[in-house]
Amino acid sequence: MIRPILALLMMLALAACVDEEAPDGRTAADVQPSDYVKISRSACFGACPVFDLTLYGDGRVVFHGVRYTKMQGQHSDRFSTGTFLEAISAMEARGFADLKDNYTRDSCKVWATDHPSVRVEVKSAALTKSLDWYTGCRGIEERAQIDGLVDELERILEVERFIGTSAERRDMRRP
């Protein structure tokens, strides 16, 4: 009885050692613990969530909720290295490296007031770049690309788990 259980435990331990792999063939061995993907959102005139979330190459997650987020203050969690690889692959597939560094009020031809800004930072062997995007920036050719990239990144990083759903955040505004 002990031998089958021991054999099962050994198989599970070996399975845990297998490198997670990104769609492009990169594995956890290609990632440094200091590599990171970070997304931040700033305040707006209304009830926009204000936070930053950083996923490190080793799977550590640090979330800091400031306003209109389900979790306030600093919180830690852990994702898999595969999540980090997925985020990097998604950003590469969506042309993150080809975007300008800034789409801010100063660089927009037309802009709407009182919108939040989004900052995305990446540091890895495959990609090192930052992007500042004022969401009120109008008339830019890359807007759909940036919107899609940010949405995909927030899905991969499970941002809603930290900031709450739209309905949960709506309840935060009530006195």
mmCIF file of the C-alpha atoms, coordinates in Angstrom:
data_MODEL
# 
_entry.id   MODEL 
# 
loop_
_atom_site.group_PDB 
_atom_site.id 
_atom_site.type_symbol 
_atom_site.label_atom_id 
_atom_site.label_alt_id 
_atom_site.label_comp_id 
_atom_site.label_asym_id 
_atom_site.label_entity_id 
_atom_site.label_seq_id 
_atom_site.pdbx_PDB_ins_code 
_atom_site.Cartn_x 
_atom_site.Cartn_y 
_atom_site.Cartn_z 
_atom_site.occupancy 
_atom_site.B_iso_or_equiv 
_atom_site.pdbx_formal_charge 
_atom_site.auth_seq_id 
_atom_site.auth_comp_id 
_atom_site.auth_asym_id 
_atom_site.auth_atom_id 
_atom_site.pdbx_PDB_model_num 
ATOM 1   C CA . MET A 1 1   ? 0.000   0.000  0.000   1.00 0.00 ? 1   MET A CA 1 
ATOM 2   C CA . ILE A 1 2   ? 2.809   2.398  0.833   1.00 0.00 ? 2   ILE A CA 1 
ATOM 3   C CA . ARG A 1 3   ? 4.678   1.735  -2.433  1.00 0.00 ? 3   ARG A CA 1 
ATOM 4   C CA . PRO A 1 4   ? 1.782   2.810  -4.747  1.00 0.00 ? 4   PRO A CA 1 
ATOM 5   C CA . ILE A 1 5   ? 1.317   5.987  -2.716  1.00 0.00 ? 5   ILE A CA 1 
ATOM 6   C CA . LEU A 1 6   ? 5.057   6.665  -2.771  1.00 0.00 ? 6   LEU A CA 1 
ATOM 7   C CA . ALA A 1 7   ? 5.152   6.062  -6.548  1.00 0.00 ? 7   ALA A CA 1 
ATOM 8   C CA . LEU A 1 8   ? 2.236   8.472  -7.044  1.00 0.00 ? 8   LEU A CA 1 
ATOM 9   C CA . LEU A 1 9   ? 3.941   11.134 -4.942  1.00 0.00 ? 9   LEU A CA 1 
ATOM 10  C CA . MET A 1 10  ? 7.158   10.741 -6.939  1.00 0.00 ? 10  MET A CA 1 
ATOM 11  C CA . MET A 1 11  ? 5.285   11.105 -10.245 1.00 0.00 ? 11  MET A CA 1 
ATOM 12  C CA . LEU A 1 12  ? 3.573   14.255 -8.982  1.00 0.00 ? 12  LEU A CA 1 
ATOM 13  C CA . ALA A 1 13  ? 6.919   15.685 -7.854  1.00 0.00 ? 13  ALA A CA 1 
ATOM 14  C CA . LEU A 1 14  ? 8.476   14.977 -11.247 1.00 0.00 ? 14  LEU A CA 1 
ATOM 15  C CA . ALA A 1 15  ? 5.524   16.539 -13.045 1.00 0.00 ? 15  ALA A CA 1 
ATOM 16  C CA . ALA A 1 16  ? 5.972   19.696 -10.980 1.00 0.00 ? 16  ALA A CA 1 
ATOM 17  C CA . CYS A 1 17  ? 9.574   19.954 -12.212 1.00 0.00 ? 17  CYS A CA 1 
ATOM 18  C CA . VAL A 1 18  ? 8.635   20.039 -15.892 1.00 0.00 ? 18  VAL A CA 1 
ATOM 19  C CA . ASP A 1 19  ? 9.185   23.510 -17.349 1.00 0.00 ? 19  ASP A CA 1 
ATOM 20  C CA . GLU A 1 20  ? 6.082   25.439 -18.282 1.00 0.00 ? 20  GLU A CA 1 
ATOM 21  C CA . GLU A 1 21  ? 6.288   26.514 -21.883 1.00 0.00 ? 21  GLU A CA 1 
ATOM 22  C CA . ALA A 1 22  ? 5.048   29.553 -23.737 1.00 0.00 ? 22  ALA A CA 1 
ATOM 23  C CA . PRO A 1 23  ? 3.504   29.205 -27.200 1.00 0.00 ? 23  PRO A CA 1 
ATOM 24  C CA . ASP A 1 24  ? 6.786   30.373 -28.751 1.00 0.00 ? 24  ASP A CA 1 
ATOM 25  C CA . GLY A 1 25  ? 8.800   27.650 -27.002 1.00 0.00 ? 25  GLY A CA 1 
ATOM 26  C CA . ARG A 1 26  ? 10.256  29.743 -24.173 1.00 0.00 ? 26  ARG A CA 1 
ATOM 27  C CA . THR A 1 27  ? 10.279  28.010 -20.820 1.00 0.00 ? 27  THR A CA 1 
ATOM 28  C CA . ALA A 1 28  ? 10.596  28.981 -17.177 1.00 0.00 ? 28  ALA A CA 1 
ATOM 29  C CA . ALA A 1 29  ? 14.356  28.473 -17.562 1.00 0.00 ? 29  ALA A CA 1 
ATOM 30  C CA . ASP A 1 30  ? 14.375  31.544 -19.852 1.00 0.00 ? 30  ASP A CA 1 
ATOM 31  C CA . VAL A 1 31  ? 12.880  33.766 -17.146 1.00 0.00 ? 31  VAL A CA 1 
ATOM 32  C CA . GLN A 1 32  ? 14.710  35.553 -14.333 1.00 0.00 ? 32  GLN A CA 1 
ATOM 33  C CA . PRO A 1 33  ? 13.007  36.166 -10.950 1.00 0.00 ? 33  PRO A CA 1 
ATOM 34  C CA . SER A 1 34  ? 13.681  39.901 -11.410 1.00 0.00 ? 34  SER A CA 1 
ATOM 35  C CA . ASP A 1 35  ? 11.854  40.017 -14.771 1.00 0.00 ? 35  ASP A CA 1 
ATOM 36  C CA . TYR A 1 36  ? 8.452   41.651 -14.484 1.00 0.00 ? 36  TYR A CA 1 
ATOM 37  C CA . VAL A 1 37  ? 5.268   42.833 -16.128 1.00 0.00 ? 37  VAL A CA 1 
ATOM 38  C CA . LYS A 1 38  ? 3.547   45.744 -14.416 1.00 0.00 ? 38  LYS A CA 1 
ATOM 39  C CA . ILE A 1 39  ? 0.268   47.500 -15.109 1.00 0.00 ? 39  ILE A CA 1 
ATOM 40  C CA . SER A 1 40  ? -0.862  50.672 -13.338 1.00 0.00 ? 40  SER A CA 1 
ATOM 41  C CA . ARG A 1 41  ? -3.991  52.781 -13.598 1.00 0.00 ? 41  ARG A CA 1 
ATOM 42  C CA . SER A 1 42  ? -4.257  56.359 -12.373 1.00 0.00 ? 42  SER A CA 1 
ATOM 43  C CA . ALA A 1 43  ? -7.188  58.335 -11.041 1.00 0.00 ? 43  ALA A CA 1 
ATOM 44  C CA . CYS A 1 44  ? -9.901  59.971 -13.107 1.00 0.00 ? 44  CYS A CA 1 
ATOM 45  C CA . PHE A 1 45  ? -12.626 62.450 -12.232 1.00 0.00 ? 45  PHE A CA 1 
ATOM 46  C CA . GLY A 1 46  ? -15.001 59.589 -11.359 1.00 0.00 ? 46  GLY A CA 1 
ATOM 47  C CA . ALA A 1 47  ? -14.665 56.252 -9.605  1.00 0.00 ? 47  ALA A CA 1 
ATOM 48  C CA . CYS A 1 48  ? -11.854 54.690 -11.646 1.00 0.00 ? 48  CYS A CA 1 
ATOM 49  C CA . PRO A 1 49  ? -9.826  51.992 -9.923  1.00 0.00 ? 49  PRO A CA 1 
ATOM 50  C CA . VAL A 1 50  ? -6.362  53.253 -8.979  1.00 0.00 ? 50  VAL A CA 1 
ATOM 51  C CA . PHE A 1 51  ? -3.805  50.478 -8.580  1.00 0.00 ? 51  PHE A CA 1 
ATOM 52  C CA . ASP A 1 52  ? -0.633  48.850 -9.725  1.00 0.00 ? 52  ASP A CA 1 
ATOM 53  C CA . LEU A 1 53  ? -0.045  45.151 -10.171 1.00 0.00 ? 53  LEU A CA 1 
ATOM 54  C CA . THR A 1 54  ? 3.351   43.567 -10.807 1.00 0.00 ? 54  THR A CA 1 
ATOM 55  C CA . LEU A 1 55  ? 3.936   39.965 -11.876 1.00 0.00 ? 55  LEU A CA 1 
ATOM 56  C CA . TYR A 1 56  ? 7.540   38.855 -11.499 1.00 0.00 ? 56  TYR A CA 1 
ATOM 57  C CA . GLY A 1 57  ? 9.233   36.152 -13.545 1.00 0.00 ? 57  GLY A CA 1 
ATOM 58  C CA . ASP A 1 58  ? 9.189   33.694 -10.659 1.00 0.00 ? 58  ASP A CA 1 
ATOM 59  C CA . GLY A 1 59  ? 5.411   34.060 -10.282 1.00 0.00 ? 59  GLY A CA 1 
ATOM 60  C CA . ARG A 1 60  ? 5.339   36.519 -7.389  1.00 0.00 ? 60  ARG A CA 1 
ATOM 61  C CA . VAL A 1 61  ? 2.503   39.027 -7.646  1.00 0.00 ? 61  VAL A CA 1 
ATOM 62  C CA . VAL A 1 62  ? 2.413   42.333 -5.789  1.00 0.00 ? 62  VAL A CA 1 
ATOM 63  C CA . PHE A 1 63  ? -0.809  44.351 -5.932  1.00 0.00 ? 63  PHE A CA 1 
ATOM 64  C CA . HIS A 1 64  ? -1.235  47.816 -4.469  1.00 0.00 ? 64  HIS A CA 1 
ATOM 65  C CA . GLY A 1 65  ? -4.806  49.116 -4.412  1.00 0.00 ? 65  GLY A CA 1 
ATOM 66  C CA . VAL A 1 66  ? -5.235  52.842 -3.810  1.00 0.00 ? 66  VAL A CA 1 
ATOM 67  C CA . ARG A 1 67  ? -8.862  53.772 -4.614  1.00 0.00 ? 67  ARG A CA 1 
ATOM 68  C CA . TYR A 1 68  ? -11.990 52.042 -5.853  1.00 0.00 ? 68  TYR A CA 1 
ATOM 69  C CA . THR A 1 69  ? -10.456 48.578 -5.641  1.00 0.00 ? 69  THR A CA 1 
ATOM 70  C CA . LYS A 1 70  ? -11.751 45.507 -3.836  1.00 0.00 ? 70  LYS A CA 1 
ATOM 71  C CA . MET A 1 71  ? -8.368  45.078 -2.161  1.00 0.00 ? 71  MET A CA 1 
ATOM 72  C CA . GLN A 1 72  ? -6.880  48.183 -0.566  1.00 0.00 ? 72  GLN A CA 1 
ATOM 73  C CA . GLY A 1 73  ? -3.199  48.516 0.279   1.00 0.00 ? 73  GLY A CA 1 
ATOM 74  C CA . GLN A 1 74  ? -0.497  46.038 -0.628  1.00 0.00 ? 74  GLN A CA 1 
ATOM 75  C CA . HIS A 1 75  ? -1.223  42.352 -1.190  1.00 0.00 ? 75  HIS A CA 1 
ATOM 76  C CA . SER A 1 76  ? 0.922   39.459 -2.388  1.00 0.00 ? 76  SER A CA 1 
ATOM 77  C CA . ASP A 1 77  ? -0.007  36.367 -4.326  1.00 0.00 ? 77  ASP A CA 1 
ATOM 78  C CA . ARG A 1 78  ? 1.653   33.806 -6.551  1.00 0.00 ? 78  ARG A CA 1 
ATOM 79  C CA . PHE A 1 79  ? 0.962   32.817 -10.132 1.00 0.00 ? 79  PHE A CA 1 
ATOM 80  C CA . SER A 1 80  ? 2.844   30.317 -12.233 1.00 0.00 ? 80  SER A CA 1 
ATOM 81  C CA . THR A 1 81  ? 5.830   31.199 -14.355 1.00 0.00 ? 81  THR A CA 1 
ATOM 82  C CA . GLY A 1 82  ? 3.592   30.091 -17.208 1.00 0.00 ? 82  GLY A CA 1 
ATOM 83  C CA . THR A 1 83  ? 1.374   33.113 -16.515 1.00 0.00 ? 83  THR A CA 1 
ATOM 84  C CA . PHE A 1 84  ? 4.405   35.370 -16.899 1.00 0.00 ? 84  PHE A CA 1 
ATOM 85  C CA . LEU A 1 85  ? 5.343   33.668 -20.174 1.00 0.00 ? 85  LEU A CA 1 
ATOM 86  C CA . GLU A 1 86  ? 1.745   33.996 -21.400 1.00 0.00 ? 86  GLU A CA 1 
ATOM 87  C CA . ALA A 1 87  ? 1.763   37.735 -20.634 1.00 0.00 ? 87  ALA A CA 1 
ATOM 88  C CA . ILE A 1 88  ? 5.032   38.287 -22.513 1.00 0.00 ? 88  ILE A CA 1 
ATOM 89  C CA . SER A 1 89  ? 3.815   36.238 -25.492 1.00 0.00 ? 89  SER A CA 1 
ATOM 90  C CA . ALA A 1 90  ? 0.504   38.120 -25.626 1.00 0.00 ? 90  ALA A CA 1 
ATOM 91  C CA . MET A 1 91  ? 2.278   41.483 -25.549 1.00 0.00 ? 91  MET A CA 1 
ATOM 92  C CA . GLU A 1 92  ? 4.622   40.422 -28.351 1.00 0.00 ? 92  GLU A CA 1 
ATOM 93  C CA . ALA A 1 93  ? 1.705   39.086 -30.418 1.00 0.00 ? 93  ALA A CA 1 
ATOM 94  C CA . ARG A 1 94  ? -0.151  42.397 -30.014 1.00 0.00 ? 94  ARG A CA 1 
ATOM 95  C CA . GLY A 1 95  ? 2.824   44.460 -31.166 1.00 0.00 ? 95  GLY A CA 1 
ATOM 96  C CA . PHE A 1 96  ? 3.691   46.062 -27.834 1.00 0.00 ? 96  PHE A CA 1 
ATOM 97  C CA . ALA A 1 97  ? 7.315   46.644 -28.875 1.00 0.00 ? 97  ALA A CA 1 
ATOM 98  C CA . ASP A 1 98  ? 6.191   48.612 -31.954 1.00 0.00 ? 98  ASP A CA 1 
ATOM 99  C CA . LEU A 1 99  ? 4.016   51.078 -30.033 1.00 0.00 ? 99  LEU A CA 1 
ATOM 100 C CA . LYS A 1 100 ? 5.282   54.524 -29.090 1.00 0.00 ? 100 LYS A CA 1 
ATOM 101 C CA . ASP A 1 101 ? 6.355   54.993 -25.481 1.00 0.00 ? 101 ASP A CA 1 
ATOM 102 C CA . ASN A 1 102 ? 3.812   57.763 -24.861 1.00 0.00 ? 102 ASN A CA 1 
ATOM 103 C CA . TYR A 1 103 ? 0.232   58.424 -25.845 1.00 0.00 ? 103 TYR A CA 1 
ATOM 104 C CA . THR A 1 104 ? -0.384  61.216 -23.365 1.00 0.00 ? 104 THR A CA 1 
ATOM 105 C CA . ARG A 1 105 ? -2.321  64.464 -23.360 1.00 0.00 ? 105 ARG A CA 1 
ATOM 106 C CA . ASP A 1 106 ? 0.846   66.251 -24.455 1.00 0.00 ? 106 ASP A CA 1 
ATOM 107 C CA . SER A 1 107 ? 1.217   64.043 -27.533 1.00 0.00 ? 107 SER A CA 1 
ATOM 108 C CA . CYS A 1 108 ? -2.461  63.710 -28.554 1.00 0.00 ? 108 CYS A CA 1 
ATOM 109 C CA . LYS A 1 109 ? -4.031  65.942 -31.136 1.00 0.00 ? 109 LYS A CA 1 
ATOM 110 C CA . VAL A 1 110 ? -7.456  65.556 -29.535 1.00 0.00 ? 110 VAL A CA 1 
ATOM 111 C CA . TRP A 1 111 ? -8.119  64.499 -25.978 1.00 0.00 ? 111 TRP A CA 1 
ATOM 112 C CA . ALA A 1 112 ? -11.011 64.257 -23.559 1.00 0.00 ? 112 ALA A CA 1 
ATOM 113 C CA . THR A 1 113 ? -10.530 65.444 -19.999 1.00 0.00 ? 113 THR A CA 1 
ATOM 114 C CA . ASP A 1 114 ? -10.773 63.545 -16.714 1.00 0.00 ? 114 ASP A CA 1 
ATOM 115 C CA . HIS A 1 115 ? -9.766  60.086 -18.002 1.00 0.00 ? 115 HIS A CA 1 
ATOM 116 C CA . PRO A 1 116 ? -7.319  57.736 -16.263 1.00 0.00 ? 116 PRO A CA 1 
ATOM 117 C CA . SER A 1 117 ? -3.890  56.866 -17.559 1.00 0.00 ? 117 SER A CA 1 
ATOM 118 C CA . VAL A 1 118 ? -2.546  53.344 -17.966 1.00 0.00 ? 118 VAL A CA 1 
ATOM 119 C CA . ARG A 1 119 ? 1.122   52.495 -17.656 1.00 0.00 ? 119 ARG A CA 1 
ATOM 120 C CA . VAL A 1 120 ? 2.480   49.139 -18.799 1.00 0.00 ? 120 VAL A CA 1 
ATOM 121 C CA . GLU A 1 121 ? 6.077   48.186 -18.054 1.00 0.00 ? 121 GLU A CA 1 
ATOM 122 C CA . VAL A 1 122 ? 7.915   45.048 -19.100 1.00 0.00 ? 122 VAL A CA 1 
ATOM 123 C CA . LYS A 1 123 ? 11.416  43.882 -18.322 1.00 0.00 ? 123 LYS A CA 1 
ATOM 124 C CA . SER A 1 124 ? 12.587  40.533 -19.623 1.00 0.00 ? 124 SER A CA 1 
ATOM 125 C CA . ALA A 1 125 ? 15.251  39.085 -21.884 1.00 0.00 ? 125 ALA A CA 1 
ATOM 126 C CA . ALA A 1 126 ? 12.669  39.019 -24.690 1.00 0.00 ? 126 ALA A CA 1 
ATOM 127 C CA . LEU A 1 127 ? 11.242  42.506 -24.218 1.00 0.00 ? 127 LEU A CA 1 
ATOM 128 C CA . THR A 1 128 ? 12.008  45.657 -22.211 1.00 0.00 ? 128 THR A CA 1 
ATOM 129 C CA . LYS A 1 129 ? 9.664   48.598 -22.736 1.00 0.00 ? 129 LYS A CA 1 
ATOM 130 C CA . SER A 1 130 ? 7.182   50.908 -21.085 1.00 0.00 ? 130 SER A CA 1 
ATOM 131 C CA . LEU A 1 131 ? 4.022   52.516 -22.407 1.00 0.00 ? 131 LEU A CA 1 
ATOM 132 C CA . ASP A 1 132 ? 2.151   55.493 -20.976 1.00 0.00 ? 132 ASP A CA 1 
ATOM 133 C CA . TRP A 1 133 ? -1.371  55.853 -22.348 1.00 0.00 ? 133 TRP A CA 1 
ATOM 134 C CA . TYR A 1 134 ? -3.839  58.575 -21.427 1.00 0.00 ? 134 TYR A CA 1 
ATOM 135 C CA . THR A 1 135 ? -7.164  56.869 -22.162 1.00 0.00 ? 135 THR A CA 1 
ATOM 136 C CA . GLY A 1 136 ? -8.739  60.164 -23.152 1.00 0.00 ? 136 GLY A CA 1 
ATOM 137 C CA . CYS A 1 137 ? -6.358  60.372 -26.111 1.00 0.00 ? 137 CYS A CA 1 
ATOM 138 C CA . ARG A 1 138 ? -8.519  60.413 -29.243 1.00 0.00 ? 138 ARG A CA 1 
ATOM 139 C CA . GLY A 1 139 ? -7.851  60.037 -32.930 1.00 0.00 ? 139 GLY A CA 1 
ATOM 140 C CA . ILE A 1 140 ? -4.775  57.866 -32.627 1.00 0.00 ? 140 ILE A CA 1 
ATOM 141 C CA . GLU A 1 141 ? -4.362  55.062 -35.113 1.00 0.00 ? 141 GLU A CA 1 
ATOM 142 C CA . GLU A 1 142 ? -3.131  52.604 -32.463 1.00 0.00 ? 142 GLU A CA 1 
ATOM 143 C CA . ARG A 1 143 ? -6.074  53.026 -30.055 1.00 0.00 ? 143 ARG A CA 1 
ATOM 144 C CA . ALA A 1 144 ? -7.735  49.659 -30.802 1.00 0.00 ? 144 ALA A CA 1 
ATOM 145 C CA . GLN A 1 145 ? -4.364  47.919 -30.578 1.00 0.00 ? 145 GLN A CA 1 
ATOM 146 C CA . ILE A 1 146 ? -3.597  49.501 -27.194 1.00 0.00 ? 146 ILE A CA 1 
ATOM 147 C CA . ASP A 1 147 ? -7.114  48.815 -25.886 1.00 0.00 ? 147 ASP A CA 1 
ATOM 148 C CA . GLY A 1 148 ? -6.830  45.153 -26.901 1.00 0.00 ? 148 GLY A CA 1 
ATOM 149 C CA . LEU A 1 149 ? -3.368  44.798 -25.402 1.00 0.00 ? 149 LEU A CA 1 
ATOM 150 C CA . VAL A 1 150 ? -4.411  46.288 -22.050 1.00 0.00 ? 150 VAL A CA 1 
ATOM 151 C CA . ASP A 1 151 ? -7.601  44.177 -21.936 1.00 0.00 ? 151 ASP A CA 1 
ATOM 152 C CA . GLU A 1 152 ? -5.641  40.995 -22.700 1.00 0.00 ? 152 GLU A CA 1 
ATOM 153 C CA . LEU A 1 153 ? -2.961  41.810 -20.137 1.00 0.00 ? 153 LEU A CA 1 
ATOM 154 C CA . GLU A 1 154 ? -5.567  42.534 -17.453 1.00 0.00 ? 154 GLU A CA 1 
ATOM 155 C CA . ARG A 1 155 ? -7.266  39.209 -18.254 1.00 0.00 ? 155 ARG A CA 1 
ATOM 156 C CA . ILE A 1 156 ? -4.017  37.252 -17.998 1.00 0.00 ? 156 ILE A CA 1 
ATOM 157 C CA . LEU A 1 157 ? -3.023  39.020 -14.771 1.00 0.00 ? 157 LEU A CA 1 
ATOM 158 C CA . GLU A 1 158 ? -6.511  38.481 -13.310 1.00 0.00 ? 158 GLU A CA 1 
ATOM 159 C CA . VAL A 1 159 ? -6.780  42.163 -12.415 1.00 0.00 ? 159 VAL A CA 1 
ATOM 160 C CA . GLU A 1 160 ? -10.508 41.884 -11.724 1.00 0.00 ? 160 GLU A CA 1 
ATOM 161 C CA . ARG A 1 161 ? -9.753  39.493 -8.855  1.00 0.00 ? 161 ARG A CA 1 
ATOM 162 C CA . PHE A 1 162 ? -7.908  42.333 -7.100  1.00 0.00 ? 162 PHE A CA 1 
ATOM 163 C CA . ILE A 1 163 ? -9.963  45.367 -8.124  1.00 0.00 ? 163 ILE A CA 1 
ATOM 164 C CA . GLY A 1 164 ? -13.370 43.675 -8.188  1.00 0.00 ? 164 GLY A CA 1 
ATOM 165 C CA . THR A 1 165 ? -15.972 43.453 -10.904 1.00 0.00 ? 165 THR A CA 1 
ATOM 166 C CA . SER A 1 166 ? -17.730 46.543 -12.235 1.00 0.00 ? 166 SER A CA 1 
ATOM 167 C CA . ALA A 1 167 ? -20.707 45.730 -9.981  1.00 0.00 ? 167 ALA A CA 1 
ATOM 168 C CA . GLU A 1 168 ? -18.480 45.375 -6.908  1.00 0.00 ? 168 GLU A CA 1 
ATOM 169 C CA . ARG A 1 169 ? -16.769 48.683 -7.653  1.00 0.00 ? 169 ARG A CA 1 
ATOM 170 C CA . ARG A 1 170 ? -20.139 50.381 -8.234  1.00 0.00 ? 170 ARG A CA 1 
ATOM 171 C CA . ASP A 1 171 ? -21.068 49.422 -4.666  1.00 0.00 ? 171 ASP A CA 1 
ATOM 172 C CA . MET A 1 172 ? -17.889 51.118 -3.400  1.00 0.00 ? 172 MET A CA 1 
ATOM 173 C CA . ARG A 1 173 ? -19.195 54.504 -4.557  1.00 0.00 ? 173 ARG A CA 1 
ATOM 174 C CA . ARG A 1 174 ? -22.327 54.330 -2.453  1.00 0.00 ? 174 ARG A CA 1 
ATOM 175 C CA . PRO A 1 175 ? -22.201 56.197 0.873   1.00 0.00 ? 175 PRO A CA 1 
# 
